[in-house]
Amino acid sequence: MTHQTPNSPPPAHAGATVRRTDASRAADPRTGRQRLAHLVTLAYAWVLMILFGAIVLETFMVYPNIFADPPDSLALAMEFLAVAGPSDFFPPLGFVTWVLGAAALLLTWRERQVRWWIVLSVVAILGEGLASMAYFWPRNEIMFVEGLAAHSPEYLTQVAHEFQTWHWRTRMGFNVVAAVAAFVGFLRVYRLRWQPGTATTAEGTAGA
């Protein structure tokens, strides 16, 4: 048994042990999977925050002008949005969130403390997309494509009111849940990567 003083250098084999540990971690496929899960979940949360910010901007800055005095304000909005509008921005961005959400879910499925946050986020953003396609897109067609040429002012006013009411009840709610859950899921992935001792995977639990 060797005795070391406080100022004595560490044993020669200590450095080799550290190098072997680093090499084994680099070769561990789980480390690569965690790195990829970290990047994909970060991208998913980032895109969702952009989407949520755009929804908030639209709700508090664009919609008050569009729905100020229907149907006159609807006609003015149609003129203003003649070159590009929300329909050119939200569908492609929504599709990107679906793809990234599915990828994040696949990469984090084994991590129980991450999995259900990503599931909640993906379900919420899917719900928002389906609600938009089933309810809001047809009403956009009525208000901004067909307009007064096909509908009475009273009907357009009614549709505008319904649009605003259900926007708050569905799209805003879905987007809040999706953004918060994705952010929490990303924080959990971050902890698992940089604090490996906190990981609680399905495989680890089965082997305990």
Disulfide bonds with the S-S distance in Angstrom:
none
